[in-house]
């Protein structure tokens, strides 16, 4: 159900919505919400599994799982890889979930962004921070670009899209600073010519962007399968 057409728009609180969803006795609920922590709040109020499809600037767990699966399929073991995440780290729920997932799996994660888009205290997550993209790329096995989250920015965080690409955009010249077989990733949607050049995004053999989309279907099917097994078993059709 779309939030703009739901009772939330009519003044119902998030807790009221959770209670209503619970009364529907769903086997599972998938939620994407603009507020960080909203999914946790709903999950505390319902009896069925809740799948976080992205909450504000907090987390996007299934994106991290599909990214890890994509890397594993292309590179084998994730442990020991150097993975550079570049872009709007401050507003990116994808970055947070990937940092947690990839460091847990043993990767060395680097994050690079303009100073204004680097979250305070992010080093506590076990990452190495950079403001110079060229330096961060040295020796990288995977380069993961992030979209500028313009809709979440309050104020001017970058001088202009053109200047941003000049300093933090991934083009062929910059890609050459990473390892010769470095994997190119982007969670989408892409701003071509802002965070990534088109010829890099479409580079055969190196870009895994469309494979990320494919793995997203598989990962989310798996999550729904695992989370609803108990309900299906109770109903006698699993």
C-alpha positions as CSV (number, residue, x, y, z in Angstrom):
1,X,0.0,0.0,0.0
2,X,1.3,3.4,-0.9
3,X,1.8,5.8,2.1
4,X,0.3,8.7,0.2
5,X,-2.9,6.7,-0.1
6,X,-2.9,5.1,3.3
7,X,-4.4,6.1,6.7
8,X,-1.0,7.6,7.6
9,X,-1.8,10.5,5.3
10,X,-5.1,11.0,7.2
11,X,-3.4,11.4,10.5
12,X,-3.0,7.8,11.7
13,X,0.2,7.2,13.7
14,X,2.7,4.7,12.7
15,X,1.8,2.6,15.7
16,X,-1.8,2.6,14.7
17,X,-0.8,1.5,11.2
18,X,1.2,-1.3,12.7
19,X,-1.7,-2.5,14.8
20,X,-4.0,-2.4,11.7
21,X,-1.5,-4.5,9.7
22,X,-1.2,-7.0,12.6
23,X,-5.0,-7.4,12.7
24,X,-4.8,-8.4,9.0
25,X,-2.8,-11.5,10.2
26,X,-0.2,-11.2,7.4
27,X,2.5,-13.9,7.0
28,X,5.1,-11.2,6.4
29,X,5.4,-7.4,5.9
30,X,7.9,-5.6,3.6
31,X,8.4,-2.0,4.6
32,X,10.2,0.9,3.1
33,X,9.9,4.1,5.1
34,X,11.3,7.6,5.0
35,X,12.0,7.7,8.7
36,X,15.0,5.9,10.2
37,X,13.9,3.4,12.8
38,X,10.3,3.2,11.5
39,X,10.7,-0.5,10.5
40,X,12.0,-1.4,13.9
41,X,9.0,0.3,15.5
42,X,6.5,-1.6,13.4
43,X,8.3,-4.9,13.9
44,X,7.9,-4.5,17.6
45,X,4.1,-4.2,17.3
46,X,3.3,-7.0,14.9
47,X,3.4,-10.8,15.2
48,X,4.8,-11.6,11.8
49,X,8.3,-11.2,10.2
50,X,9.1,-7.7,9.0
51,X,11.6,-7.2,6.1
52,X,13.4,-3.8,6.0
53,X,13.3,-2.5,2.5
54,X,15.1,0.7,3.5
55,X,14.4,3.1,6.4
56,X,15.4,6.7,6.0
57,X,19.2,7.1,6.1
58,X,19.6,4.1,8.5
59,X,19.9,0.8,6.7
60,X,19.0,-1.3,3.6
61,X,19.9,-4.9,4.7
62,X,18.8,-6.8,1.5
63,X,20.9,-4.4,-0.7
64,X,24.0,-5.3,1.4
65,X,23.1,-9.1,1.1
66,X,22.7,-8.8,-2.7
67,X,25.9,-6.8,-3.0
68,X,27.8,-9.4,-1.0
69,X,26.4,-12.2,-3.1
70,X,27.4,-10.3,-6.3
71,X,31.0,-9.9,-5.0
72,X,31.2,-13.5,-3.9
73,X,30.1,-14.8,-7.3
74,X,32.6,-12.6,-9.1
75,X,35.6,-12.7,-6.7
76,X,35.1,-15.9,-4.6
77,X,36.0,-15.2,-1.0
78,X,35.1,-11.7,0.4
79,X,37.5,-12.0,3.3
80,X,40.7,-10.1,2.5
81,X,39.3,-8.0,-0.4
82,X,39.8,-4.2,-0.4
83,X,36.4,-2.6,-1.1
84,X,36.1,1.2,-1.7
85,X,32.7,2.8,-1.2
86,X,32.6,6.3,-2.7
87,X,29.9,9.0,-2.7
88,X,27.2,10.4,-0.4
89,X,28.0,8.2,2.6
90,X,26.3,10.6,5.0
91,X,22.8,10.0,3.6
92,X,23.2,6.5,2.3
93,X,21.5,3.6,4.0
94,X,23.1,1.3,1.5
95,X,26.6,2.4,2.7
96,X,25.8,1.6,6.3
97,X,24.4,-1.8,5.6
98,X,27.3,-2.7,3.3
99,X,29.9,-1.5,5.8
100,X,28.3,-3.8,8.5
101,X,28.0,-6.7,6.1
102,X,31.3,-6.5,4.3
103,X,33.4,-5.9,7.4
104,X,31.7,-8.8,9.2
105,X,32.7,-11.0,6.2
106,X,36.3,-9.9,6.6
107,X,36.7,-7.3,3.9
108,X,38.8,-4.2,4.3
109,X,36.4,-1.4,3.7
110,X,37.4,2.1,2.6
111,X,34.9,5.0,2.5
112,X,35.6,8.2,0.5
113,X,33.5,11.3,0.1
114,X,33.6,15.1,0.4
115,X,34.1,16.1,4.0
116,X,30.6,17.4,4.2
117,X,29.2,14.0,3.2
118,X,31.3,11.9,5.6
119,X,29.4,10.9,8.8
120,X,31.1,11.8,12.1
121,X,32.5,8.7,13.9
122,X,32.2,6.3,11.0
123,X,35.7,5.0,11.8
124,X,34.0,3.2,14.7
125,X,32.5,0.8,12.2
126,X,36.0,-0.5,11.3
127,X,36.5,1.4,8.0
128,X,39.3,3.6,6.7
129,X,38.1,7.1,5.6
130,X,39.4,9.1,2.7
131,X,38.6,12.5,1.2
132,X,40.9,11.9,-1.8
133,X,39.3,9.5,-4.3
134,X,42.5,8.7,-6.1
135,X,44.3,7.7,-3.0
136,X,41.4,5.5,-1.9
137,X,41.3,3.6,-5.2
138,X,44.9,2.4,-4.9
139,X,44.8,-1.4,-4.6
140,X,41.0,-1.7,-4.6
141,X,39.4,-5.0,-5.6
142,X,35.9,-3.5,-5.7
143,X,34.7,0.0,-6.3
144,X,31.2,0.7,-5.2
145,X,29.7,4.1,-6.1
146,X,26.8,5.7,-4.3
147,X,24.1,8.0,-5.6
148,X,24.0,11.6,-4.4
149,X,20.9,11.6,-2.2
150,X,19.7,15.1,-3.2
151,X,16.2,14.5,-1.8
152,X,17.7,14.1,1.7
153,X,20.1,17.0,1.6
154,X,19.2,20.2,3.5
155,X,21.5,22.8,2.1
156,X,24.5,22.8,-0.3
157,X,26.8,19.8,0.3
158,X,28.6,20.0,-3.1
159,X,29.6,23.0,-5.3
160,X,27.9,21.6,-8.4
161,X,27.4,18.2,-10.1
162,X,30.2,19.0,-12.6
163,X,32.6,19.7,-9.8
164,X,31.6,16.6,-7.9
165,X,32.3,14.4,-10.9
166,X,35.6,16.1,-11.3
167,X,36.6,15.1,-7.8
168,X,34.6,12.0,-7.0
169,X,33.3,10.6,-10.3
170,X,34.4,7.2,-11.5
171,X,35.8,7.4,-15.0
172,X,38.3,5.2,-16.9
173,X,41.3,7.3,-15.8
174,X,40.4,6.8,-12.1
175,X,39.4,3.2,-12.5
176,X,43.0,2.5,-13.7
177,X,44.2,3.4,-10.2
178,X,42.4,0.4,-8.8
179,X,43.4,-3.2,-9.5
180,X,43.3,-4.3,-13.1
181,X,40.3,-6.6,-12.4
182,X,38.5,-4.3,-10.0
183,X,34.8,-4.8,-9.9
184,X,32.5,-1.8,-10.6
185,X,29.3,-1.6,-8.6
186,X,26.4,0.8,-8.0
187,X,23.2,0.2,-6.1
188,X,21.2,2.4,-8.5
189,X,19.5,4.4,-9.7
190,X,22.7,5.9,-11.3
191,X,23.3,9.6,-12.1
192,X,25.5,9.1,-15.2
193,X,28.1,11.8,-15.5
194,X,27.7,12.8,-11.9
195,X,29.0,9.8,-9.8
196,X,30.0,7.5,-12.7
197,X,30.8,7.8,-16.4
198,X,28.5,5.9,-18.8
199,X,31.4,3.9,-20.4
200,X,32.5,2.7,-17.0
201,X,29.0,1.8,-15.8
202,X,28.6,-0.3,-19.0
203,X,32.1,-1.8,-19.1
204,X,31.9,-5.4,-20.2
205,X,33.5,-7.8,-17.8
206,X,34.1,-5.2,-15.1
207,X,30.7,-3.7,-14.3
208,X,28.5,-5.9,-12.1
209,X,25.6,-3.3,-11.9
210,X,23.0,-5.4,-13.8
211,X,24.1,-8.5,-12.0
212,X,23.4,-6.7,-8.7
213,X,19.8,-6.2,-9.9
214,X,19.6,-9.9,-10.8
215,X,21.0,-11.0,-7.4
216,X,18.5,-8.6,-5.7
217,X,15.6,-10.8,-7.0
218,X,17.2,-14.0,-5.7
219,X,18.2,-12.6,-2.3
220,X,14.8,-11.1,-1.6
221,X,13.1,-14.3,-2.7
222,X,15.3,-16.2,-0.3
223,X,14.6,-13.7,2.6
224,X,10.8,-14.1,2.0
225,X,11.1,-17.9,1.9
226,X,13.1,-18.1,5.1
227,X,10.9,-15.6,7.0
228,X,7.6,-17.2,6.0
229,X,8.5,-20.9,6.4
230,X,7.0,-21.1,9.9
231,X,3.8,-19.6,8.8
232,X,3.6,-21.9,5.8
233,X,4.3,-24.9,8.0
234,X,1.5,-24.0,10.4
235,X,-0.9,-23.7,7.4
236,X,0.3,-27.0,6.1
237,X,1.5,-26.0,2.6
238,X,5.2,-26.2,3.1
